[in-house]
Amino acid sequence: MKRINGYPGCLACGKANPRGLQLDLYFVDGRVETRFRLPGYTQGFPGAAHGGVLCTMLDEVMAWVAIETTGRFHVTGEMTVRFLAPVAPGEEILARGEIAEDKRRYLVCRGEILSADGRQVARAEGKFFPVPAVKQVEMEQLWRRTGVPPQAGG
């Protein structure tokens, strides 16, 4: 199991972002996963976490599995989400992502969110595109200025 140090300002995984989720991400057996207890502020309708928060978590684990597997930064080109059951704020969930297929120009990734009792409450599939080489260099330089190097490819 490898801990992933995300970009400090990221909404999903950034530890320096006081308004973010501050997810703890791990690369485990070819997948990226995170366990997270949904805070009260993630509520959408009464008793249910906002779907956008779940989408953010799915996007994050799928993007990071692409990054960790290839050693290159990837961006989300398309993502489809299917919500299967509500999740209440206060519940702990597990989000995980994996690569389903390498299409050469992009990766197809799949993600899922499981409730504490193991039920799948949401699933997603997305297309993740590698950033151009010049953009990769820019992103690595920006990351170095923050003091936290990228750990992709690990």
N, C-alpha and C positions, 0 to 999 in steps of 0.2 A: 504494500500500500504506500503510495506516494502522495504527500500533501501538495496541493497546487497553491502557489502564491499568486493570486490574481492581481490585476491592476488596482492600486490603492483607491482610486477614485470611482471605480465601477459601481453602478447601482446595485448589481447583484452580489458580487464577491468582494468589493472593495472594503478593506478594513478601515480606511481613512474617510469613508463616506458615512457621516452620522445619520443620514436619512435613508441609507441603503439597507439591503437585507443582510449584508456581511456574511454570506454563505461560506461555510468551510467545505472546500471541494477536495476530493481525493480521486486519484487514478488507481483503480483496483481491477486487476484481471481484464484489462482492455476496455474498461468502462470508466466513466466519471460519475461519481455519486456525491450526494450531500444529504445529510439529515438536518431537518429544520423544524423547530416548533413555531407555528404561525402566530405572530403577535396579534393582539387585538386590533391594531391599526390596519391589518390586512383585510378587514371585513368588507364585503360588498353588501349583499342583502343580509338581513339579520340571521345570524347563525351560520353564515357561509363565507369563506374567504373569497376575495375578488378573483375572478378568473384571470385577470391580467397579471396578478402575482404568480399564479401557477404557470402561466405562459412564460414569464420572465425566468422562472426556475428551469423550465424545460429548455428554453433557448440557451441558457447558461451551460447546462450539462452537455447538451449536444455540441455547442461550439467548442467547449473545452476538450471533448473527446477528439474532435477533429484536430485541434491544436496539439494536444499531447501525443497523438498517434503519428502525426506527420512532421512535427517540428516547425510548422508554419502557421501563422495567424490565418484564421478563416472568418468570414463574415456570413451572416444569415441572408440568403437570397429569397427563401420561401419557407414558410412553416405552416403546417396544418395541425390543429389541436382538436381532440375529441374529449369532451368532459363526460365522465361516466357516473360520477357521484359527487355530491358536495363534500367539502372539507371544512370543518368549523375552526375558527381562530382558537388557538390554544392546543390544537392537535399537533402531534409530531408526525411528519411525513418523510418519506425517502424519495428523492428524485434521482434518476440515473439515466445516462445516455450512452449510446453505443453507435458504432459505424455499421450501417446495414449494407452499404454498397459503395464501391469506388467507381464513379462514372468518368474518370480521367480529368474532366474539367471541373468537377465538383464532387463532394461526398454526400451521399444520402445518409442521414443520421436519424436514429429513432430515440425517443425518450419516453419515460413513463414516470408517474408519481404513484406511490403506494401509500396506503394508510398504515397506521401502526399495526393493524391486524393483518396486513399483507394484501388487502384488496386494491386492485388497480382503480384509481379514481380519475386519472387523466392519462392520455397518451398523445404523442406527437410524432410527426415525421417532418424533416426539413432538408433543404438543399443548402450546403455550406461551401462557399467558394473561397479558395486561397487568395490572399491579397497579393497584388503584383510585387515582384522582388524589390522594387524601389520603395514601395510602401512598407514592406517588411522591415527594411533598414530604418526608415523613419520611425516606425513604431518601436523598434528595439532601442533607438537613440532616446526617444521620449521616456521609455521605461527606465533606462539607465539614469536619466536626470531625476527620476523620482526616488532612486536608491533601491529599487526592487527589480532585479533582473528577471526577464521571462525565463520560465523553466520548461519550455516546450520540448517535446521530443524524448521524454524520459523514461 
